[in-house]
Amino acid sequence: MNGGGGGSGSGGGGSGSVKTPTDFLKLIRGRPVVVKLNSGVDYRGILACLDGYMNIAMEQTEEYVNGQLKNKYGDAFIRGNNVLYISTSKRTLADGA
Amino acid sequence: MASEEESTVKEPLDLIRLSLDERIYVKLRSDRELRGKLHAYDQHLNMILGDVEEIITSVEIDDETYEEIVRTTRRTVPFLFVRGDGVILVSPPLRTA
């Protein structure tokens, strides 16, 4: 069983059960993620849900353009065709390490 | 138990449905933004918006000073059909706290 650590797995040990992209998509709900769009804009937030088109619903979303925080959204829906990748992250909150 | 939970897990589009008849913020390609009342939408994110304000943002760079001049153009439209392929992001309106 994957150990209790909910953060990014140390090494590749925890990823043995993720066989397909679909498995990954099921795995990452509720986690802090980084979503990069084709346009280069970055969105960081907590993944609420997503579907097979890579449409994404996120909470507490922050928008970064050229590395700079530009906007914050309470809820955000992102159309899947714009998504370049979805990555999990250790959410680095400004108020604490 | 896990399979029952999966049948109730909502898609991102279901979460947009919660915003029907509410005012929303839409980010479009070509540096455009819309704020209006969501009357209807579909899986392509074609949308019908009412009482819409459109904001078009353009950035010019001065050749000598290299400062960025950000211009915004606004217009209001009482009733608008938005083609879904131009949509990037949908969100409840930004609350300037």
N, CA and C atoms of all chains as a GROMACS GRO file, in nm:
protein
  582
    1MET      N    1   0.086  -0.118   0.000
    1MET     CA    2   0.000   0.000   0.000
    1MET      C    3   0.089   0.123   0.000
    2ASN      N    4   0.047   0.222  -0.068
    2ASN     CA    5   0.125   0.346  -0.065
    2ASN      C    6   0.123   0.401   0.075
    3GLY      N    7   0.237   0.449   0.120
    3GLY     CA    8   0.248   0.501   0.256
    3GLY      C    9   0.163   0.625   0.275
    4GLY      N   10   0.154   0.668   0.399
    4GLY     CA   11   0.062   0.776   0.432
    4GLY      C   12   0.098   0.909   0.371
    5GLY      N   13   0.223   0.927   0.326
    5GLY     CA   14   0.264   1.058   0.279
    5GLY      C   15   0.179   1.103   0.162
    6GLY      N   16   0.106   1.213   0.183
    6GLY     CA   17   0.021   1.260   0.074
    6GLY      C   18   0.097   1.348  -0.022
    7GLY      N   19   0.217   1.386   0.014
    7GLY     CA   20   0.292   1.475  -0.074
    7GLY      C   21   0.353   1.398  -0.188
    8SER      N   22   0.434   1.465  -0.262
    8SER     CA   23   0.496   1.399  -0.375
    8SER      C   24   0.579   1.282  -0.327
    9GLY      N   25   0.562   1.171  -0.386
    9GLY     CA   26   0.627   1.048  -0.337
    9GLY      C   27   0.777   1.060  -0.347
   10SER      N   28   0.843   1.010  -0.248
   10SER     CA   29   0.989   1.011  -0.254
   10SER      C   30   1.032   0.907  -0.356
   11GLY      N   31   1.105   0.947  -0.452
   11GLY     CA   32   1.145   0.855  -0.558
   11GLY      C   33   1.024   0.811  -0.635
   12GLY      N   34   1.030   0.701  -0.700
   12GLY     CA   35   0.917   0.656  -0.781
   12GLY      C   36   0.840   0.546  -0.714
   13GLY      N   37   0.870   0.520  -0.587
   13GLY     CA   38   0.811   0.402  -0.524
   13GLY      C   39   0.660   0.408  -0.520
   14GLY      N   40   0.605   0.527  -0.490
   14GLY     CA   41   0.461   0.534  -0.474
   14GLY      C   42   0.387   0.529  -0.607
   15SER      N   43   0.458   0.548  -0.717
   15SER     CA   44   0.387   0.562  -0.844
   15SER      C   45   0.367   0.428  -0.912
   16GLY      N   46   0.401   0.321  -0.845
   16GLY     CA   47   0.391   0.192  -0.912
   16GLY      C   48   0.249   0.157  -0.949
   17SER      N   49   0.150   0.210  -0.874
   17SER     CA   50   0.013   0.172  -0.902
   17SER      C   51  -0.050   0.257  -1.011
   18VAL      N   52   0.015   0.365  -1.053
   18VAL     CA   53  -0.042   0.451  -1.156
   18VAL      C   54   0.003   0.399  -1.291
   19LYS      N   55  -0.090   0.334  -1.362
   19LYS     CA   56  -0.050   0.270  -1.486
   19LYS      C   57  -0.079   0.356  -1.608
   20THR      N   58  -0.190   0.427  -1.603
   20THR     CA   59  -0.230   0.504  -1.721
   20THR      C   60  -0.257   0.649  -1.678
   21PRO      N   61  -0.262   0.738  -1.775
   21PRO     CA   62  -0.299   0.876  -1.740
   21PRO      C   63  -0.432   0.884  -1.668
   22THR      N   64  -0.525   0.797  -1.703
   22THR     CA   65  -0.656   0.800  -1.636
   22THR      C   66  -0.641   0.769  -1.488
   23ASP      N   67  -0.553   0.676  -1.456
   23ASP     CA   68  -0.530   0.645  -1.315
   23ASP      C   69  -0.475   0.767  -1.243
   24PHE      N   70  -0.385   0.835  -1.310
   24PHE     CA   71  -0.328   0.956  -1.250
   24PHE      C   72  -0.437   1.059  -1.223
   25LEU      N   73  -0.526   1.076  -1.319
   25LEU     CA   74  -0.632   1.174  -1.303
   25LEU      C   75  -0.723   1.140  -1.186
   26LYS      N   76  -0.745   1.012  -1.165
   26LYS     CA   77  -0.829   0.974  -1.050
   26LYS      C   78  -0.755   0.997  -0.920
   27LEU      N   79  -0.623   0.987  -0.927
   27LEU     CA   80  -0.544   0.991  -0.805
   27LEU      C   81  -0.531   1.131  -0.749
   28ILE      N   82  -0.532   1.232  -0.834
   28ILE     CA   83  -0.484   1.363  -0.789
   28ILE      C   84  -0.596   1.456  -0.743
   29ARG      N   85  -0.721   1.409  -0.747
   29ARG     CA   86  -0.827   1.496  -0.699
   29ARG      C   87  -0.803   1.537  -0.554
   30GLY      N   88  -0.828   1.662  -0.524
   30GLY     CA   89  -0.811   1.711  -0.389
   30GLY      C   90  -0.670   1.756  -0.358
   31ARG      N   91  -0.579   1.735  -0.451
   31ARG     CA   92  -0.441   1.772  -0.423
   31ARG      C   93  -0.409   1.910  -0.478
   32PRO      N   94  -0.309   1.975  -0.421
   32PRO     CA   95  -0.260   2.099  -0.482
   32PRO      C   96  -0.191   2.065  -0.613
   33VAL      N   97  -0.225   2.140  -0.715
   33VAL     CA   98  -0.170   2.112  -0.848
   33VAL      C   99  -0.121   2.240  -0.913
   34VAL      N  100  -0.039   2.221  -1.013
   34VAL     CA  101   0.002   2.329  -1.102
   34VAL      C  102  -0.052   2.295  -1.240
   35VAL      N  103  -0.127   2.385  -1.297
   35VAL     CA  104  -0.180   2.364  -1.431
   35VAL      C  105  -0.117   2.466  -1.523
   36LYS      N  106  -0.047   2.421  -1.622
   36LYS     CA  107   0.014   2.515  -1.716
   36LYS      C  108  -0.066   2.510  -1.844
   37LEU      N  109  -0.094   2.628  -1.897
   37LEU     CA  110  -0.170   2.636  -2.019
   37LEU      C  111  -0.078   2.651  -2.139
   38ASN      N  112  -0.133   2.627  -2.256
   38ASN     CA  113  -0.055   2.644  -2.379
   38ASN      C  114   0.000   2.784  -2.391
   39SER      N  115  -0.074   2.881  -2.334
   39SER     CA  116  -0.030   3.020  -2.345
   39SER      C  117   0.084   3.052  -2.250
   40GLY      N  118   0.120   2.958  -2.163
   40GLY     CA  119   0.229   2.982  -2.071
   40GLY      C  120   0.184   3.028  -1.934
   41VAL      N  121   0.056   3.060  -1.919
   41VAL     CA  122   0.004   3.103  -1.789
   41VAL      C  123  -0.006   2.983  -1.697
   42ASP      N  124   0.021   3.008  -1.571
   42ASP     CA  125   0.029   2.907  -1.468
   42ASP      C  126  -0.087   2.923  -1.372
   43TYR      N  127  -0.151   2.816  -1.333
   43TYR     CA  128  -0.254   2.824  -1.232
   43TYR      C  129  -0.222   2.726  -1.121
   44ARG      N  130  -0.220   2.774  -0.998
   44ARG     CA  131  -0.194   2.687  -0.884
   44ARG      C  132  -0.314   2.687  -0.792
   45GLY      N  133  -0.355   2.568  -0.756
   45GLY     CA  134  -0.470   2.560  -0.668
   45GLY      C  135  -0.496   2.417  -0.630
   46ILE      N  136  -0.612   2.395  -0.570
   46ILE     CA  137  -0.648   2.261  -0.527
   46ILE      C  138  -0.746   2.204  -0.628
   47LEU      N  139  -0.712   2.089  -0.680
   47LEU     CA  140  -0.792   2.030  -0.786
   47LEU      C  141  -0.924   1.975  -0.730
   48ALA      N  142  -1.033   2.031  -0.777
   48ALA     CA  143  -1.163   1.981  -0.732
   48ALA      C  144  -1.203   1.860  -0.815
   49CYS      N  145  -1.200   1.874  -0.947
   49CYS     CA  146  -1.228   1.760  -1.032
   49CYS      C  147  -1.182   1.789  -1.174
   50LEU      N  148  -1.175   1.684  -1.253
   50LEU     CA  149  -1.141   1.703  -1.392
   50LEU      C  150  -1.204   1.590  -1.472
   51ASP      N  151  -1.203   1.605  -1.605
   51ASP     CA  152  -1.264   1.501  -1.687
   51ASP      C  153  -1.168   1.459  -1.797
   52GLY      N  154  -1.214   1.373  -1.883
   52GLY     CA  155  -1.128   1.315  -1.986
   52GLY      C  156  -1.082   1.415  -2.090
   53TYR      N  157  -1.147   1.530  -2.096
   53TYR     CA  158  -1.103   1.634  -2.190
   53TYR      C  159  -0.999   1.725  -2.128
   54MET      N  160  -0.961   1.693  -2.003
   54MET     CA  161  -0.874   1.778  -1.924
   54MET      C  162  -0.938   1.912  -1.888
   55ASN      N  163  -1.071   1.921  -1.897
   55ASN     CA  164  -1.138   2.033  -1.832
   55ASN      C  165  -1.110   2.021  -1.682
   56ILE      N  166  -1.085   2.134  -1.618
   56ILE     CA  167  -1.040   2.132  -1.480
   56ILE      C  168  -1.126   2.224  -1.395
   57ALA      N  169  -1.163   2.180  -1.278
   57ALA     CA  170  -1.225   2.268  -1.180
   57ALA      C  171  -1.132   2.274  -1.059
   58MET      N  172  -1.098   2.394  -1.017
   58MET     CA  173  -1.003   2.412  -0.908
   58MET      C  174  -1.056   2.511  -0.806
   59GLU      N  175  -1.006   2.500  -0.686
   59GLU     CA  176  -1.040   2.594  -0.580
   59GLU      C  177  -0.915   2.670  -0.537
   60GLN      N  178  -0.938   2.786  -0.478
   60GLN     CA  179  -0.828   2.869  -0.426
   60GLN      C  180  -0.717   2.882  -0.530
   61THR      N  181  -0.756   2.926  -0.647
   61THR     CA  182  -0.665   2.927  -0.761
   61THR      C  183  -0.590   3.058  -0.769
   62GLU      N  184  -0.462   3.047  -0.797
   62GLU     CA  185  -0.380   3.165  -0.820
   62GLU      C  186  -0.326   3.159  -0.962
   63GLU      N  187  -0.326   3.275  -1.026
   63GLU     CA  188  -0.283   3.282  -1.164
   63GLU      C  189  -0.147   3.349  -1.170
   64TYR      N  190  -0.051   3.283  -1.228
   64TYR     CA  191   0.084   3.337  -1.240
   64TYR      C  192   0.116   3.361  -1.386
   65VAL      N  193   0.155   3.483  -1.418
   65VAL     CA  194   0.198   3.515  -1.552
   65VAL      C  195   0.344   3.559  -1.544
   66ASN      N  196   0.429   3.492  -1.620
   66ASN     CA  197   0.574   3.518  -1.612
   66ASN      C  198   0.624   3.509  -1.468
   67GLY      N  199   0.570   3.414  -1.396
   67GLY     CA  200   0.616   3.394  -1.259
   67GLY      C  201   0.557   3.492  -1.160
   68GLN      N  202   0.479   3.585  -1.206
   68GLN     CA  203   0.422   3.683  -1.113
   68GLN      C  204   0.275   3.653  -1.087
   69LEU      N  205   0.237   3.663  -0.962
   69LEU     CA  206   0.098   3.640  -0.925
   69LEU      C  207   0.012   3.753  -0.980
   70LYS      N  208  -0.086   3.717  -1.058
   70LYS     CA  209  -0.168   3.819  -1.121
   70LYS      C  210  -0.310   3.825  -1.067
   71ASN      N  211  -0.366   3.709  -1.036
   71ASN     CA  212  -0.507   3.704  -0.998
   71ASN      C  213  -0.530   3.588  -0.904
   72LYS      N  214  -0.637   3.602  -0.828
   72LYS     CA  215  -0.679   3.489  -0.746
   72LYS      C  216  -0.826   3.462  -0.773
   73TYR      N  217  -0.859   3.336  -0.783
   73TYR     CA  218  -0.997   3.297  -0.807
   73TYR      C  219  -1.041   3.202  -0.698
   74GLY      N  220  -1.162   3.222  -0.647
   74GLY     CA  221  -1.213   3.128  -0.548
   74GLY      C  222  -1.240   2.993  -0.609
   75ASP      N  223  -1.304   2.994  -0.724
   75ASP     CA  224  -1.326   2.872  -0.801
   75ASP      C  225  -1.288   2.903  -0.944
   76ALA      N  226  -1.232   2.808  -1.012
   76ALA     CA  227  -1.196   2.831  -1.151
   76ALA      C  228  -1.222   2.706  -1.232
   77PHE      N  229  -1.281   2.726  -1.347
   77PHE     CA  230  -1.300   2.619  -1.443
   77PHE      C  231  -1.212   2.650  -1.563
   78ILE      N  232  -1.128   2.557  -1.602
   78ILE     CA  233  -1.039   2.579  -1.714
   78ILE      C  234  -1.074   2.482  -1.826
   79ARG      N  235  -1.090   2.535  -1.946
   79ARG     CA  236  -1.127   2.450  -2.060
   79ARG      C  237  -1.008   2.364  -2.100
   80GLY      N  238  -1.034   2.238  -2.121
   80GLY     CA  239  -0.927   2.141  -2.136
   80GLY      C  240  -0.833   2.163  -2.252
   81ASN      N  241  -0.884   2.222  -2.361
   81ASN     CA  242  -0.796   2.235  -2.478
   81ASN      C  243  -0.681   2.331  -2.453
   82ASN      N  244  -0.693   2.415  -2.350
   82ASN     CA  245  -0.587   2.511  -2.321
   82ASN      C  246  -0.476   2.452  -2.234
   83VAL      N  247  -0.503   2.331  -2.179
   83VAL     CA  248  -0.413   2.278  -2.077
   83VAL      C  249  -0.293   2.210  -2.142
   84LEU      N  250  -0.175   2.253  -2.101
   84LEU     CA  251  -0.053   2.187  -2.147
   84LEU      C  252  -0.020   2.070  -2.056
   85TYR      N  253  -0.018   2.096  -1.924
   85TYR     CA  254   0.000   1.985  -1.832
   85TYR      C  255  -0.066   2.014  -1.698
   86ILE      N  256  -0.087   1.906  -1.623
   86ILE     CA  257  -0.133   1.914  -1.485
   86ILE      C  258  -0.028   1.843  -1.401
   87SER      N  259   0.022   1.911  -1.301
   87SER     CA  260   0.126   1.853  -1.219
   87SER      C  261   0.090   1.870  -1.073
   88THR      N  262   0.122   1.770  -0.993
   88THR     CA  263   0.102   1.788  -0.849
   88THR      C  264   0.218   1.870  -0.795
   89SER      N  265   0.191   1.935  -0.683
   89SER     CA  266   0.296   2.017  -0.623
   89SER      C  267   0.281   2.015  -0.474
   90LYS      N  268   0.392   2.039  -0.406
   90LYS     CA  269   0.380   2.074  -0.265
   90LYS      C  270   0.344   2.220  -0.269
   91ARG      N  271   0.224   2.254  -0.223
   91ARG     CA  272   0.180   2.391  -0.235
   91ARG      C  273   0.265   2.477  -0.145
   92THR      N  274   0.336   2.572  -0.203
   92THR     CA  275   0.417   2.660  -0.120
   92THR      C  276   0.333   2.782  -0.088
   93LEU      N  277   0.281   2.785   0.034
   93LEU     CA  278   0.196   2.897   0.074
   93LEU      C  279   0.284   3.012   0.118
   94ALA      N  280   0.240   3.130   0.091
   94ALA     CA  281   0.322   3.247   0.120
   94ALA      C  282   0.343   3.265   0.269
   95ASP      N  283   0.248   3.213   0.349
   95ASP     CA  284   0.257   3.243   0.491
   95ASP      C  285   0.337   3.141   0.568
   96GLY      N  286   0.395   3.046   0.502
   96GLY     CA  287   0.473   2.951   0.580
   96GLY      C  288   0.538   2.850   0.490
   97ALA      N  289   0.645   2.797   0.532
   97ALA     CA  290   0.717   2.700   0.449
   97ALA      C  291   0.646   2.566   0.459
   98MET      N  292  -1.827   0.070  -0.197
   98MET     CA  293  -1.837   0.207  -0.145
   98MET      C  294  -1.765   0.302  -0.238
   99ALA      N  295  -1.649   0.260  -0.288
   99ALA     CA  296  -1.572   0.350  -0.373
   99ALA      C  297  -1.648   0.375  -0.503
  100SER      N  298  -1.714   0.272  -0.557
  100SER     CA  299  -1.780   0.291  -0.686
  100SER      C  300  -1.900   0.382  -0.668
  101GLU      N  301  -1.970   0.374  -0.553
  101GLU     CA  302  -2.083   0.464  -0.533
  101GLU      C  303  -2.033   0.608  -0.527
  102GLU      N  304  -1.920   0.629  -0.461
  102GLU     CA  305  -1.868   0.765  -0.453
  102GLU      C  306  -1.836   0.815  -0.592
  103GLU      N  307  -1.782   0.730  -0.677
  103GLU     CA  308  -1.742   0.778  -0.809
  103GLU      C  309  -1.862   0.819  -0.889
  104SER      N  310  -1.979   0.758  -0.870
  104SER     CA  311  -2.093   0.796  -0.951
  104SER      C  312  -2.148   0.930  -0.907
  105THR      N  313  -2.118   0.975  -0.787
  105THR     CA  314  -2.166   1.106  -0.744
  105THR      C  315  -2.060   1.213  -0.764
  106VAL      N  316  -1.939   1.176  -0.800
  106VAL     CA  317  -1.835   1.276  -0.820
  106VAL      C  318  -1.871   1.360  -0.942
  107LYS      N  319  -1.862   1.488  -0.924
  107LYS     CA  320  -1.910   1.574  -1.031
  107LYS      C  321  -1.799   1.604  -1.130
  108GLU      N  322  -1.840   1.626  -1.251
  108GLU     CA  323  -1.749   1.672  -1.353
  108GLU      C  324  -1.732   1.823  -1.338
  109PRO      N  325  -1.626   1.875  -1.395
  109PRO     CA  326  -1.612   2.022  -1.392
  109PRO      C  327  -1.733   2.092  -1.452
  110LEU      N  328  -1.794   2.034  -1.556
  110LEU     CA  329  -1.910   2.098  -1.617
  110LEU      C  330  -2.027   2.104  -1.520
  111ASP      N  331  -2.038   2.006  -1.432
  111ASP     CA  332  -2.145   2.012  -1.332
  111ASP      C  333  -2.125   2.131  -1.240
  112LEU      N  334  -2.001   2.164  -1.215
  112LEU     CA  335  -1.977   2.276  -1.126
  112LEU      C  336  -2.010   2.409  -1.193
  113ILE      N  337  -1.997   2.413  -1.326
  113ILE     CA  338  -2.041   2.534  -1.397
  113ILE      C  339  -2.192   2.547  -1.386
  114ARG      N  340  -2.259   2.434  -1.388
  114ARG     CA  341  -2.406   2.439  -1.380
  114ARG      C  342  -2.450   2.512  -1.256
  115LEU      N  343  -2.372   2.505  -1.148
  115LEU     CA  344  -2.407   2.576  -1.027
  115LEU      C  345  -2.409   2.726  -1.047
  116SER      N  346  -2.339   2.773  -1.151
  116SER     CA  347  -2.331   2.918  -1.175
  116SER      C  348  -2.439   2.969  -1.268
  117LEU      N  349  -2.530   2.882  -1.312
  117LEU     CA  350  -2.637   2.928  -1.401
  117LEU      C  351  -2.718   3.036  -1.333
  118ASP      N  352  -2.751   3.139  -1.412
  118ASP     CA  353  -2.826   3.255  -1.361
  118ASP      C  354  -2.747   3.336  -1.261
  119GLU      N  355  -2.619   3.310  -1.252
  119GLU     CA  356  -2.533   3.392  -1.168
  119GLU      C  357  -2.440   3.473  -1.258
  120ARG      N  358  -2.387   3.577  -1.202
  120ARG     CA  359  -2.286   3.652  -1.278
  120ARG      C  360  -2.155   3.575  -1.272
  121ILE      N  361  -2.086   3.572  -1.385
  121ILE     CA  362  -1.958   3.501  -1.390
  121ILE      C  363  -1.855   3.587  -1.461
  122TYR      N  364  -1.733   3.543  -1.444
  122TYR     CA  365  -1.620   3.605  -1.512
  122TYR      C  366  -1.565   3.503  -1.609
  123VAL      N  367  -1.541   3.546  -1.733
  123VAL     CA  368  -1.490   3.454  -1.834
  123VAL      C  369  -1.364   3.514  -1.893
  124LYS      N  370  -1.260   3.433  -1.899
  124LYS     CA  371  -1.136   3.477  -1.963
  124LYS      C  372  -1.132   3.412  -2.100
  125LEU      N  373  -1.112   3.493  -2.203
  125LEU     CA  374  -1.111   3.443  -2.340
  125LEU      C  375  -0.972   3.458  -2.399
  126ARG      N  376  -0.952   3.390  -2.512
  126ARG     CA  377  -0.829   3.413  -2.586
  126ARG      C  378  -0.825   3.557  -2.638
  127SER      N  379  -0.710   3.597  -2.686
  127SER     CA  380  -0.689   3.732  -2.738
  127SER      C  381  -0.707   3.836  -2.629
  128ASP      N  382  -0.668   3.801  -2.505
  128ASP     CA  383  -0.665   3.900  -2.396
  128ASP      C  384  -0.800   3.968  -2.379
  129ARG      N  385  -0.905   3.888  -2.378
  129ARG     CA  386  -1.037   3.944  -2.355
  129ARG      C  387  -1.098   3.884  -2.230
  130GLU      N  388  -1.179   3.965  -2.166
  130GLU     CA  389  -1.249   3.916  -2.048
  130GLU      C  390  -1.396   3.957  -2.057
  131LEU      N  391  -1.480   3.876  -2.001
  131LEU     CA  392  -1.623   3.906  -2.000
  131LEU      C  393  -1.674   3.895  -1.858
  132ARG      N  394  -1.768   3.980  -1.826
  132ARG     CA  395  -1.843   3.964  -1.702
  132ARG      C  396  -1.990   3.976  -1.736
  133GLY      N  397  -2.064   3.873  -1.702
  133GLY     CA  398  -2.205   3.879  -1.736
  133GLY      C  399  -2.280   3.769  -1.665
  134LYS      N  400  -2.410   3.762  -1.692
  134LYS     CA  401  -2.494   3.664  -1.627
  134LYS      C  402  -2.505   3.543  -1.718
  135LEU      N  403  -2.478   3.427  -1.662
  135LEU     CA  404  -2.477   3.304  -1.741
  135LEU      C  405  -2.620   3.253  -1.756
  136HIS      N  406  -2.668   3.254  -1.879
  136HIS     CA  407  -2.802   3.201  -1.904
  136HIS      C  408  -2.799   3.056  -1.948
  137ALA      N  409  -2.696   3.020  -2.028
  137ALA     CA  410  -2.690   2.883  -2.078
  137ALA      C  411  -2.548   2.849  -2.118
  138TYR      N  412  -2.519   2.719  -2.120
  138TYR     CA  413  -2.388   2.675  -2.165
  138TYR      C  414  -2.403   2.532  -2.215
  139ASP      N  415  -2.300   2.484  -2.285
  139ASP     CA  416  -2.301   2.345  -2.325
  139ASP      C  417  -2.162   2.284  -2.307
  140GLN      N  418  -2.145   2.161  -2.353
  140GLN     CA  419  -2.019   2.091  -2.324
  140GLN      C  420  -1.902   2.153  -2.400
  141HIS      N  421  -1.930   2.230  -2.502
  141HIS     CA  422  -1.822   2.297  -2.574
  141HIS      C  423  -1.784   2.428  -2.507
  142LEU      N  424  -1.861   2.462  -2.403
  142LEU     CA  425  -1.850   2.592  -2.338
  142LEU      C  426  -1.898   2.706  -2.425
  143ASN      N  427  -1.977   2.676  -2.530
  143ASN     CA  428  -2.059   2.782  -2.588
  143ASN      C  429  -2.144   2.837  -2.474
  144MET      N  430  -2.160   2.968  -2.470
  144MET     CA  431  -2.236   3.025  -2.359
  144MET      C  432  -2.327   3.137  -2.408
  145ILE      N  433  -2.436   3.153  -2.338
  145ILE     CA  434  -2.523   3.269  -2.358
  145ILE      C  435  -2.508   3.355  -2.234
  146LEU      N  436  -2.466   3.478  -2.255
  146LEU     CA  437  -2.448   3.569  -2.142
  146LEU      C  438  -2.538   3.690  -2.158
  147GLY      N  439  -2.586   3.740  -2.048
  147GLY     CA  440  -2.670   3.859  -2.050
  147GLY      C  441  -2.603   3.973  -1.975
  148ASP      N  442  -2.633   4.098  -2.019
  148ASP     CA  443  -2.577   4.217  -1.954
  148ASP      C  444  -2.426   4.206  -1.938
  149VAL      N  445  -2.360   4.195  -2.050
  149VAL     CA  446  -2.218   4.159  -2.050
  149VAL      C  447  -2.132   4.282  -2.065
  150GLU      N  448  -2.023   4.285  -1.989
  150GLU     CA  449  -1.919   4.382  -2.014
  150GLU      C  450  -1.797   4.308  -2.068
  151GLU      N  451  -1.746   4.355  -2.182
  151GLU     CA  452  -1.627   4.295  -2.240
  151GLU      C  453  -1.510   4.390  -2.220
  152ILE      N  454  -1.397   4.335  -2.176
  152ILE     CA  455  -1.276   4.415  -2.157
  152ILE      C  456  -1.168   4.356  -2.246
  153ILE      N  457  -1.114   4.437  -2.334
  153ILE     CA  458  -1.005   4.395  -2.423
  153ILE      C  459  -0.879   4.465  -2.375
  154THR      N  460  -0.775   4.387  -2.346
  154THR     CA  461  -0.652   4.443  -2.292
  154THR      C  462  -0.544   4.440  -2.399
  155SER      N  463  -0.476   4.552  -2.417
  155SER     CA  464  -0.362   4.553  -2.510
  155SER      C  465  -0.245   4.620  -2.440
  156VAL      N  466  -0.127   4.567  -2.468
  156VAL     CA  467  -0.007   4.621  -2.406
  156VAL      C  468   0.085   4.672  -2.514
  157GLU      N  469   0.119   4.798  -2.502
  157GLU     CA  470   0.218   4.854  -2.594
  157GLU      C  471   0.346   4.880  -2.518
  158ILE      N  472   0.456   4.863  -2.587
  158ILE     CA  473   0.585   4.892  -2.524
  158ILE      C  474   0.646   5.011  -2.594
  159ASP      N  475   0.674   5.112  -2.516
  159ASP     CA  476   0.736   5.232  -2.570
  159ASP      C  477   0.877   5.200  -2.618
  160ASP      N  478   0.908   5.243  -2.740
  160ASP     CA  479   1.038   5.208  -2.797
  160ASP      C  480   1.154   5.267  -2.720
  161GLU      N  481   1.131   5.386  -2.662
  161GLU     CA  482   1.243   5.452  -2.595
  161GLU      C  483   1.251   5.417  -2.448
  162THR      N  484   1.140   5.427  -2.380
  162THR     CA  485   1.144   5.404  -2.236
  162THR      C  486   1.122   5.258  -2.199
  163TYR      N  487   1.076   5.180  -2.292
  163TYR     CA  488   1.045   5.039  -2.270
  163TYR      C  489   0.941   5.018  -2.162
  164GLU      N  490   0.867   5.124  -2.132
  164GLU     CA  491   0.762   5.102  -2.034
  164GLU      C  492   0.642   5.040  -2.105
  165GLU      N  493   0.569   4.960  -2.027
  165GLU     CA  494   0.451   4.894  -2.081
  165GLU      C  495   0.331   4.984  -2.063
  166ILE      N  496   0.262   5.009  -2.171
  166ILE     CA  497   0.139   5.088  -2.162
  166ILE      C  498   0.024   4.992  -2.178
  167VAL      N  499  -0.051   4.975  -2.072
  167VAL     CA  500  -0.161   4.880  -2.075
  167VAL      C  501  -0.289   4.958  -2.103
  168ARG      N  502  -0.353   4.920  -2.210
  168ARG     CA  503  -0.479   4.986  -2.245
  168ARG      C  504  -0.593   4.886  -2.234
  169THR      N  505  -0.704   4.932  -2.186
  169THR     CA  506  -0.821   4.844  -2.186
  169THR      C  507  -0.934   4.912  -2.261
  170THR      N  508  -1.003   4.834  -2.337
  170THR     CA  509  -1.120   4.881  -2.411
  170THR      C  510  -1.241   4.809  -2.356
  171ARG      N  511  -1.345   4.883  -2.326
  171ARG     CA  512  -1.464   4.820  -2.270
  171ARG      C  513  -1.584   4.845  -2.359
  172ARG      N  514  -1.674   4.746  -2.360
  172ARG     CA  515  -1.803   4.769  -2.421
  172ARG      C  516  -1.905   4.683  -2.349
  173THR      N  517  -2.029   4.722  -2.357
  173THR     CA  518  -2.134   4.642  -2.295
  173THR      C  519  -2.228   4.594  -2.403
  174VAL      N  520  -2.272   4.472  -2.382
  174VAL     CA  521  -2.360   4.406  -2.478
  174VAL      C  522  -2.474   4.343  -2.400
  175PRO      N  523  -2.598   4.367  -2.438
  175PRO     CA  524  -2.708   4.316  -2.356
  175PRO      C  525  -2.722   4.164  -2.362
  176PHE      N  526  -2.689   4.104  -2.477
  176PHE     CA  527  -2.711   3.961  -2.493
  176PHE      C  528  -2.605   3.907  -2.586
  177LEU      N  529  -2.537   3.802  -2.544
  177LEU     CA  530  -2.419   3.761  -2.620
  177LEU      C  531  -2.408   3.610  -2.628
  178PHE      N  532  -2.378   3.559  -2.747
  178PHE     CA  533  -2.344   3.419  -2.764
  178PHE      C  534  -2.192   3.409  -2.774
  179VAL      N  535  -2.134   3.328  -2.689
  179VAL     CA  536  -1.990   3.311  -2.689
  179VAL      C  537  -1.958   3.173  -2.743
  180ARG      N  538  -1.872   3.166  -2.846
  180ARG     CA  539  -1.833   3.036  -2.899
  180ARG      C  540  -1.731   2.972  -2.806
  181GLY      N  541  -1.752   2.847  -2.777
  181GLY     CA  542  -1.676   2.783  -2.670
  181GLY      C  543  -1.527   2.770  -2.695
  182ASP      N  544  -1.485   2.763  -2.820
  182ASP     CA  545  -1.343   2.737  -2.841
  182ASP      C  546  -1.254   2.855  -2.803
  183GLY      N  547  -1.315   2.970  -2.779
  183GLY     CA  548  -1.235   3.085  -2.736
  183GLY      C  549  -1.221   3.098  -2.586
  184VAL      N  550  -1.291   3.010  -2.514
  184VAL     CA  551  -1.294   3.024  -2.368
  184VAL      C  552  -1.170   2.962  -2.307
  185ILE      N  553  -1.110   3.033  -2.214
  185ILE     CA  554  -0.997   2.979  -2.138
  185ILE      C  555  -1.042   2.940  -1.998
  186LEU      N  556  -1.107   3.034  -1.928
  186LEU     CA  557  -1.137   3.012  -1.787
  186LEU      C  558  -1.272   3.072  -1.753
  187VAL      N  559  -1.342   3.005  -1.662
  187VAL     CA  560  -1.472   3.054  -1.614
  187VAL      C  561  -1.467   3.054  -1.462
  188SER      N  562  -1.519   3.160  -1.402
  188SER     CA  563  -1.512   3.170  -1.257
  188SER      C  564  -1.622   3.260  -1.206
  189PRO      N  565  -1.665   3.245  -1.082
  189PRO     CA  566  -1.750   3.349  -1.024
  189PRO      C  567  -1.673   3.480  -1.026
  190PRO      N  568  -1.742   3.594  -1.026
  190PRO     CA  569  -1.672   3.719  -1.044
  190PRO      C  570  -1.568   3.740  -0.936
  191LEU      N  571  -1.457   3.804  -0.976
  191LEU     CA  572  -1.352   3.832  -0.880
  191LEU      C  573  -1.405   3.927  -0.776
  192ARG      N  574  -1.384   3.889  -0.650
  192ARG     CA  575  -1.426   3.980  -0.544
  192ARG      C  576  -1.306   4.060  -0.503
  193THR      N  577  -1.311   4.191  -0.525
  193THR     CA  578  -1.200   4.274  -0.482
  193THR      C  579  -1.215   4.296  -0.333
  194ALA      N  580  -1.152   4.211  -0.255
  194ALA     CA  581  -1.170   4.213  -0.110
  194ALA      C  582  -1.110   4.339  -0.051
   0.00000   0.00000   0.00000
